[in-house]
Amino acid sequence: MANDPSETPMDAALRELFHREDRVPFVYWQEFTGTRTTVLLTGAVAVLAFVTGLSHLSQATLEFGGPLAPVLPVGRGTVENVVPFGVVLLAFVLGGLAVGLGRRLWIAWYGAVAALPVGAVLVFVTAEPTDVLLSCLSLGTVGLVVRNRAAFNRSLDLSGFQIAAIVAFVAGQLYGALGAYALRTQYDGIETWVDAFYYVIVTATTVGYGDATPATQQAKLFTLSAIVIVTGTFAVASGSLIVPALESRLSAAFGTMTASELALLEDHVLVLGYGDLTGSLLDELATTTDVVVVTSDGDTATALDERDVKVLTADPTEEESLLEARIDVARGVVAATEDDSGDILAVLAAREANPEIRIVAAASDHRHVGKFERVGANEVLSPAVIVGQQLSESVQDDVNRDRARARATDETGGANGTNGTSQADGTDDGATTARDGDPSSGSEHDGAT
């Protein structure tokens, strides 16, 4: 408006500092509803389900009277026996699914979508107040799982041997269970499908309680074949899955990130290689964002791991290594070692792995700045040039200060000299005036003469 007072420089500075055209969210909900929260809540549901199941098992008498209890496939009298064990089994299943979600596996996402509603409807079966918390947490978690569907897009990375071992294990279990049930009349202790599966499991794990035994020659021959097939496939399948897990733990012990840790990376900064410059860089960035160092030096990786720095022991010049470090969701890339040739290759690999990411590099030799820019670096800094500029500015500042000090001294001295001259001139003039105006002065002078 015309009557409004004109804006002062202070008002303009305050408006520029505090006024924002875009909306700033009061709470960043993505931080609380992202993939990490989803994984943690799934694990929390697993723990709570385990505790709830044990609580039901510890009770002497159970009478579940929920609205869904009559529609269960088991009889009314067996609900109290099936549900507690089912809840404990659900806890172990959800624990495995939480691990799969931590590795961003799509198959774990489908499993969580199928298993979490089971925990959500538990209270409608048991009508127990202690199950309300589990039902509410399961319902909230399944909503987060569905919301973050796009984040769980990794396929189950199994080798051909692992797939064959799992298929053989399933086939072996089916062979033993179907055979035992078909020959149940020739066994002591096998009457139902549950008895048949129980017999196969205790046989595969070499437990053998002795409560189910073959009673005829045909049943004994089948048992011998089941021991070889079921036990062998169980051992092979277990080894094919456990050995990679042990290798992963050994990798972590020697200073490299596991697959589950890498899968949880998001909006982080990748540091390609390690040197004197990156040492101070890690100290600056560690307090504000997640930093992952990619280096092929095992000793350096171990030292960084001891400092609680996330590190991936891999070649930073290989595109596969950068994809493993999730450069596709990283915030930026820094290449700042003392080896310009290695840094140039790392920048080139980073640009090929993610054409949109911001890359900052440091050129030890200022003549290589153009090469860094040509291979895809967005900004290139030369420590030698920066130090030279700072030294020049520091020297010039000192010279300018000395010159200003000398100029101030000269001006002060000149002013004092002028005042002294003026005072001297005034005294002489006064003396002359006195001599000219005093008659006695002349008389005395004449008399003396």
RAWO-V994859 format. One record per residue. N is the residue number from 0. RES is the residue in one small letter. PHI is phi in radians with two decimals (999 if undefined). OMEGA is omega as a letter, one per 40 degrees, with the letter a starting at -180 (NA if undefined). Layout:
n;res;phi;omega
N;RES;PHI;OMEGA
N;RES;PHI;OMEGA
This chain:
n;res;phi;omega
0;m;999;a
1;a;-1.24;a
2;n;-1.40;a
3;d;-1.17;i
4;p;-1.17;a
5;s;-1.15;a
6;e;-1.29;i
7;t;-1.40;i
8;p;-1.02;i
9;m;-1.15;i
10;d;-1.10;i
11;a;-1.13;i
12;a;-1.17;i
13;l;-1.17;i
14;r;-1.13;i
15;e;-1.19;a
16;l;-1.39;a
17;f;-1.89;a
18;h;-1.51;i
19;r;-2.23;i
20;e;-1.27;a
21;d;-1.45;a
22;r;-1.38;i
23;v;-1.79;a
24;p;-1.17;i
25;f;-1.24;i
26;v;-2.27;i
27;y;-1.49;a
28;w;-1.12;a
29;q;-1.09;i
30;e;-1.18;a
31;f;-1.84;a
32;t;-2.18;a
33;g;-1.49;a
34;t;-1.20;i
35;r;-1.11;i
36;t;-1.09;i
37;t;-1.09;i
38;v;-1.14;a
39;l;-1.12;i
40;l;-1.19;i
41;t;-1.10;i
42;g;-1.12;i
43;a;-1.14;i
44;v;-1.11;i
45;a;-1.08;i
46;v;-1.12;a
47;l;-1.13;i
48;a;-1.13;i
49;f;-1.11;i
50;v;-1.13;i
51;t;-1.12;i
52;g;-1.09;i
53;l;-1.13;i
54;s;-1.10;i
55;h;-1.18;a
56;l;-1.17;a
57;s;-1.38;a
58;q;-1.41;a
59;a;-1.22;a
60;t;-2.23;i
61;l;-2.24;i
62;e;-2.36;a
63;f;-1.44;a
64;g;-2.12;i
65;g;-1.26;a
66;p;-1.14;a
67;l;-1.65;a
68;a;-1.06;a
69;p;-1.18;a
70;v;-1.62;i
71;l;-1.16;a
72;p;-1.16;i
73;v;-1.53;a
74;g;-1.19;a
75;r;-1.05;a
76;g;-1.33;a
77;t;-1.70;i
78;v;-1.04;a
79;e;-1.12;i
80;n;-1.58;a
81;v;-1.41;a
82;v;-1.07;a
83;p;-1.02;i
84;f;-1.18;i
85;g;-1.12;i
86;v;-1.18;i
87;v;-1.12;i
88;l;-1.09;i
89;l;-1.06;i
90;a;-1.09;i
91;f;-1.17;i
92;v;-1.11;i
93;l;-1.15;i
94;g;-1.09;i
95;g;-1.15;i
96;l;-1.18;i
97;a;-1.10;i
98;v;-1.11;i
99;g;-1.13;i
100;l;-1.15;i
101;g;-1.10;i
102;r;-1.70;i
103;r;1.06;a
104;l;-1.50;a
105;w;-1.23;i
106;i;-1.18;i
107;a;-1.21;i
108;w;-1.11;i
109;y;-1.10;i
110;g;-1.13;i
111;a;-1.15;i
112;v;-1.09;i
113;a;-1.45;a
114;a;-1.53;a
115;l;-1.09;i
116;p;-1.05;i
117;v;-1.10;i
118;g;-1.19;a
119;a;-1.21;a
120;v;-1.62;a
121;l;-1.05;a
122;v;-1.12;i
123;f;-1.38;i
124;v;-1.68;a
125;t;-1.58;a
126;a;1.00;i
127;e;-1.71;i
128;p;-1.05;a
129;t;-1.22;a
130;d;-1.65;a
131;v;-1.14;a
132;l;-1.08;i
133;l;-1.09;a
134;s;-1.16;a
135;c;-1.17;a
136;l;-1.16;i
137;s;-1.13;a
138;l;-1.15;i
139;g;-1.17;a
140;t;-1.22;a
141;v;-1.13;i
142;g;-1.13;i
143;l;-1.16;i
144;v;-1.07;i
145;v;-1.16;a
146;r;-1.12;a
147;n;-1.75;a
148;r;-0.96;a
149;a;-1.14;a
150;a;-1.34;a
151;f;-1.78;a
152;n;-2.19;a
153;r;-1.57;i
154;s;-1.42;i
155;l;-1.25;a
156;d;-1.48;i
157;l;-2.02;i
158;s;-1.33;i
159;g;-1.05;i
160;f;-1.14;i
161;q;-1.12;i
162;i;-1.10;i
163;a;-1.10;a
164;a;-1.16;i
165;i;-1.18;i
166;v;-1.07;i
167;a;-1.13;i
168;f;-1.13;i
169;v;-1.10;i
170;a;-1.10;i
171;g;-1.13;i
172;q;-1.12;i
173;l;-1.13;i
174;y;-1.03;a
175;g;-1.18;a
176;a;-1.21;a
177;l;-1.13;i
178;g;-1.13;a
179;a;-1.15;i
180;y;-1.23;i
181;a;-1.15;a
182;l;-1.80;a
183;r;-1.05;i
184;t;-1.25;i
185;q;-1.73;i
186;y;-2.10;i
187;d;-1.70;i
188;g;1.89;i
189;i;-2.05;i
190;e;-2.29;a
191;t;-2.15;i
192;w;-1.10;i
193;v;-1.10;i
194;d;-1.09;a
195;a;-1.17;i
196;f;-1.16;i
197;y;-1.05;a
198;y;-1.11;a
199;v;-1.16;a
200;i;-1.15;a
201;v;-1.19;i
202;t;-1.31;a
203;a;-1.14;a
204;t;-1.54;i
205;t;1.01;i
206;v;-1.38;i
207;g;1.02;a
208;y;-1.22;i
209;g;1.55;i
210;d;-1.47;i
211;a;-2.24;a
212;t;-2.34;i
213;p;-1.26;a
214;a;-1.95;a
215;t;-2.22;i
216;q;-1.12;i
217;q;-1.10;i
218;a;-1.16;i
219;k;-1.17;i
220;l;-1.10;i
221;f;-1.11;i
222;t;-1.08;i
223;l;-1.08;i
224;s;-1.15;i
225;a;-1.15;i
226;i;-1.08;a
227;v;-1.18;a
228;i;-1.30;a
229;v;-1.17;a
230;t;-1.17;i
231;g;-1.12;a
232;t;-1.16;i
233;f;-1.12;a
234;a;-1.15;a
235;v;-1.15;a
236;a;-1.11;i
237;s;-1.11;i
238;g;-1.13;a
239;s;-1.17;i
240;l;-1.67;a
241;i;-1.38;a
242;v;-1.03;i
243;p;-1.06;i
244;a;-1.15;i
245;l;-1.14;i
246;e;-1.09;i
247;s;-1.12;i
248;r;-1.17;i
249;l;-1.13;i
250;s;-1.08;i
251;a;-1.13;a
252;a;-1.17;a
253;f;-1.64;i
254;g;1.58;i
255;t;-2.49;a
256;m;-1.39;i
257;t;-1.44;a
258;a;-1.12;i
259;s;-1.18;i
260;e;-1.17;i
261;l;-1.14;a
262;a;-1.17;a
263;l;-1.51;a
264;l;-1.21;i
265;e;-2.87;i
266;d;1.00;a
267;h;-1.86;i
268;v;-1.97;i
269;l;-1.65;i
270;v;-1.93;a
271;l;-1.61;a
272;g;1.52;a
273;y;-2.49;i
274;g;-2.72;a
275;d;-1.12;a
276;l;-1.19;a
277;t;-1.24;i
278;g;-1.07;i
279;s;-1.22;i
280;l;-1.11;i
281;l;-1.09;i
282;d;-1.12;a
283;e;-1.33;a
284;l;-1.49;a
285;a;-1.08;a
286;t;-1.51;a
287;t;-2.06;a
288;t;-2.71;i
289;d;-1.34;a
290;v;-2.17;i
291;v;-2.18;i
292;v;-1.68;i
293;v;-1.90;a
294;t;-2.50;i
295;s;-1.64;a
296;d;-1.53;a
297;g;-1.13;i
298;d;-1.12;i
299;t;-1.12;i
300;a;-1.07;i
301;t;-1.13;i
302;a;-1.12;i
303;l;-1.18;i
304;d;-1.12;i
305;e;-1.17;i
306;r;-1.58;a
307;d;1.09;i
308;v;-1.69;i
309;k;-1.22;a
310;v;-2.46;i
311;l;-2.07;i
312;t;-1.42;a
313;a;-2.82;a
314;d;-1.40;a
315;p;-1.22;i
316;t;-1.60;i
317;e;-1.76;a
318;e;-1.09;a
319;e;-1.10;i
320;s;-1.12;a
321;l;-1.22;i
322;l;-1.16;i
323;e;-1.14;i
324;a;-1.43;i
325;r;1.03;i
326;i;-1.17;a
327;d;-1.19;i
328;v;-2.07;a
329;a;-1.38;i
330;r;-1.42;a
331;g;-2.93;a
332;v;-2.28;i
333;v;-2.20;i
334;a;-2.17;a
335;a;-2.59;i
336;t;-1.75;i
337;e;-1.52;a
338;d;-1.77;a
339;d;-1.13;a
340;s;-1.14;i
341;g;-1.15;i
342;d;-1.15;i
343;i;-1.12;i
344;l;-1.13;i
345;a;-1.16;i
346;v;-1.12;i
347;l;-1.09;i
348;a;-1.16;i
349;a;-1.14;a
350;r;-1.18;i
351;e;-1.24;a
352;a;-1.29;i
353;n;-2.55;a
354;p;-1.14;a
355;e;-1.73;a
356;i;-1.35;i
357;r;-1.49;a
358;i;-2.13;i
359;v;-2.06;a
360;a;-2.26;i
361;a;-2.09;a
362;a;-1.71;i
363;s;-1.12;i
364;d;-1.87;a
365;h;-1.11;i
366;r;-1.26;a
367;h;-1.67;a
368;v;-1.04;a
369;g;-1.10;i
370;k;-1.17;i
371;f;-1.06;a
372;e;-1.16;a
373;r;-1.23;a
374;v;-1.54;i
375;g;2.17;i
376;a;-1.27;i
377;n;-1.33;i
378;e;-2.53;a
379;v;-2.19;i
380;l;-1.98;i
381;s;-1.97;a
382;p;-0.99;a
383;a;-1.11;i
384;v;-1.15;a
385;i;-1.11;i
386;v;-1.12;i
387;g;-1.08;i
388;q;-1.12;i
389;q;-1.17;i
390;l;-1.10;i
391;s;-1.10;i
392;e;-1.11;i
393;s;-1.13;i
394;v;-1.14;a
395;q;-1.12;i
396;d;-1.10;i
397;d;-1.13;i
398;v;-1.11;a
399;n;-1.11;i
400;r;-1.14;i
401;d;-1.12;i
402;r;-1.14;i
403;a;-1.13;i
404;r;-1.14;i
405;a;-1.16;i
406;r;-1.12;i
407;a;-1.15;i
408;t;-1.15;i
409;d;-1.09;a
410;e;-1.14;i
411;t;-1.15;i
412;g;-1.13;i
413;g;-1.12;i
414;a;-1.13;i
415;n;-1.12;i
416;g;-1.11;i
417;t;-1.16;i
418;n;-1.13;i
419;g;-1.14;i
420;t;-1.14;a
421;s;-1.13;i
422;q;-1.13;i
423;a;-1.12;i
424;d;-1.11;i
425;g;-1.11;a
426;t;-1.16;i
427;d;-1.11;a
428;d;-1.12;i
429;g;-1.12;i
430;a;-1.14;i
431;t;-1.15;i
432;t;-1.11;i
433;a;-1.10;a
434;r;-1.21;a
435;d;-1.31;a
436;g;-1.64;a
437;d;-1.71;a
438;p;-1.18;a
439;s;-1.13;i
440;s;-1.06;a
441;g;-1.25;a
442;s;-1.16;i
443;e;-1.04;a
444;h;-1.12;a
445;d;-1.20;i
446;g;-1.06;a
447;a;-1.12;i
448;t;-1.14;NA
